[in-house]
Amino acid sequence: MGDNSEPKIYKTSEAMKMAEEQELDLVEISPNAEPPVCKIMDYKKFLYMQKKREKEMKAKSSQVTVKEIRFGPQTDEHDYEFKRKNAEKFLKEGAKLKAFVFFKGRSIIYKEQGQILLLRLAQDLEEFGKVEQMPILEGKRMIMFIASKKKK
């Protein structure tokens, strides 16, 4: 199997007999080819190895977690600092940050203050992450996304 010689062409009955003698399976690889291409292999082992490879690939792919931080339009300094430190921690861990200002009732009239608050947060977190989406007003929320600069 490991040599680079030309593949041999066998009749189906011969190939079945060879597979049976080796206690392996005759697996059709490309049925549309003329003649159809088959391979003698341990099919259960092949499926097992395929699942194992898929599992390894899945383990290697990284999951991006999105952490949320919620502000009010008139968040005071202490609350802002507390939430900024949490946001910094999230970005250091490699998570994506979704910061939003939630406007209740008539507080929507302070949307400029909300935007200023989010832009200030973006500026304070400049060394840990970069702004992926600038503040956008969606209904009663002004949302901004910040992606971590740190790679896992």
C-alpha positions as CSV (number, residue, x, y, z in Angstrom):
1,M,0.0,0.0,0.0
2,G,2.8,2.4,0.8
3,D,4.6,2.1,-2.6
4,N,4.2,4.6,-5.4
5,S,3.4,1.9,-8.1
6,E,0.4,2.1,-10.3
7,P,-2.9,0.9,-8.7
8,K,-3.9,-2.6,-9.7
9,I,-7.3,-3.2,-11.2
10,Y,-9.2,-6.3,-9.9
11,K,-12.6,-7.7,-10.6
12,T,-15.1,-7.1,-7.8
13,S,-15.2,-10.8,-6.8
14,E,-11.4,-10.9,-6.6
15,A,-11.3,-7.7,-4.5
16,M,-14.0,-9.1,-2.2
17,K,-12.1,-12.3,-1.8
18,M,-8.8,-10.4,-1.0
19,A,-10.6,-8.3,1.7
20,E,-12.2,-11.4,3.2
21,E,-8.8,-13.1,3.4
22,Q,-7.3,-10.1,5.2
23,E,-10.3,-9.9,7.4
24,L,-10.8,-6.3,6.3
25,D,-13.6,-4.3,4.5
26,L,-13.8,-3.4,0.8
27,V,-14.8,0.3,0.8
28,E,-16.0,2.1,-2.3
29,I,-14.1,5.4,-2.5
30,S,-15.4,6.9,-5.8
31,P,-18.4,5.0,-7.2
32,N,-18.7,7.3,-10.3
33,A,-15.3,6.5,-11.6
34,E,-14.9,4.0,-14.4
35,P,-14.1,1.4,-13.1
36,P,-15.3,2.3,-9.5
37,V,-12.4,2.9,-7.1
38,C,-12.3,0.7,-3.9
39,K,-9.9,0.3,-1.1
40,I,-9.3,-2.5,1.4
41,M,-9.3,-1.2,4.9
42,D,-10.7,-1.6,8.4
43,Y,-13.8,0.6,8.1
44,K,-14.6,0.8,11.8
45,K,-11.0,1.9,12.5
46,F,-11.3,4.5,9.7
47,L,-14.5,5.9,11.2
48,Y,-12.9,6.0,14.7
49,M,-9.8,7.9,13.5
50,Q,-12.0,10.3,11.5
51,K,-14.1,11.1,14.7
52,K,-10.9,11.5,16.7
53,R,-9.5,14.0,14.1
54,E,-12.8,16.0,14.2
55,K,-12.7,16.1,18.0
56,E,-9.1,17.3,17.9
57,M,-10.0,20.0,15.4
58,K,-12.9,21.1,17.5
59,A,-10.7,21.3,20.6
60,K,-8.2,23.5,18.7
61,S,-10.8,25.9,17.5
62,S,-11.3,28.7,20.0
63,Q,-14.6,29.8,21.3
64,V,-15.1,33.6,21.5
65,T,-16.9,34.5,24.7
66,V,-18.9,37.8,24.8
67,K,-19.1,39.5,28.1
68,E,-21.7,42.3,28.7
69,I,-21.4,45.4,30.7
70,R,-24.4,47.6,31.3
71,F,-24.4,51.3,32.1
72,G,-27.1,53.8,32.8
73,P,-27.0,57.2,31.0
74,Q,-26.0,58.9,34.3
75,T,-23.6,56.3,35.8
76,D,-21.6,57.9,38.6
77,E,-17.8,57.8,38.8
78,H,-17.4,54.9,41.3
79,D,-19.7,52.6,39.3
80,Y,-18.0,53.5,36.1
81,E,-14.6,52.7,37.6
82,F,-15.8,49.4,38.9
83,K,-17.3,48.4,35.6
84,R,-14.2,49.6,33.7
85,K,-12.0,47.3,35.8
86,N,-14.3,44.4,35.1
87,A,-14.2,45.2,31.4
88,E,-10.4,45.4,31.5
89,K,-10.3,41.9,33.2
90,F,-12.6,40.5,30.5
91,L,-10.4,41.8,27.7
92,K,-7.2,40.5,29.4
93,E,-8.9,37.0,29.4
94,G,-9.4,37.3,25.6
95,A,-13.1,37.8,25.7
96,K,-15.1,40.1,23.5
97,L,-16.9,43.0,25.3
98,K,-20.4,44.3,24.6
99,A,-20.8,47.5,26.5
100,F,-24.2,49.1,26.4
101,V,-26.1,52.0,27.9
102,F,-29.7,51.2,28.7
103,F,-32.2,54.1,28.6
104,K,-35.3,53.6,30.8
105,G,-38.4,55.7,30.2
106,R,-37.6,59.3,29.3
107,S,-33.9,58.9,29.9
108,I,-33.5,58.6,26.1
109,I,-33.1,62.4,26.1
110,Y,-29.6,61.7,27.6
111,K,-28.4,59.7,24.6
112,E,-25.4,62.1,24.1
113,Q,-24.3,61.4,27.6
114,G,-24.6,57.6,26.9
115,Q,-22.4,58.0,23.8
116,I,-19.8,60.1,25.7
117,L,-19.7,57.4,28.4
118,L,-19.1,54.6,25.9
119,L,-16.5,56.5,24.0
120,R,-14.7,57.3,27.3
121,L,-14.8,53.5,28.1
122,A,-13.3,52.8,24.7
123,Q,-10.5,55.3,25.3
124,D,-9.8,53.9,28.8
125,L,-9.6,50.4,27.4
126,E,-7.5,51.3,24.4
127,E,-4.4,49.3,25.4
128,F,-6.4,46.1,26.1
129,G,-8.8,46.0,23.1
130,K,-9.9,47.8,20.0
131,V,-13.3,49.1,19.1
132,E,-15.0,46.7,16.7
133,Q,-18.3,48.7,16.4
134,M,-18.8,52.3,17.4
135,P,-21.8,53.2,19.7
136,I,-25.0,52.6,17.8
137,L,-28.5,53.3,19.2
138,E,-30.8,50.3,18.9
139,G,-34.2,50.9,20.5
140,K,-33.6,51.7,24.1
141,R,-29.9,50.6,24.1
142,M,-26.8,52.2,22.8
143,I,-24.4,49.3,22.0
144,M,-20.6,49.2,21.4
145,F,-18.4,46.2,20.8
146,I,-14.7,46.0,21.9
147,A,-12.5,43.0,20.8
148,S,-9.6,41.9,22.9
149,K,-6.0,42.6,21.6
150,K,-4.8,39.5,23.4
151,K,-4.7,36.3,21.4
152,K,-5.4,33.0,23.3
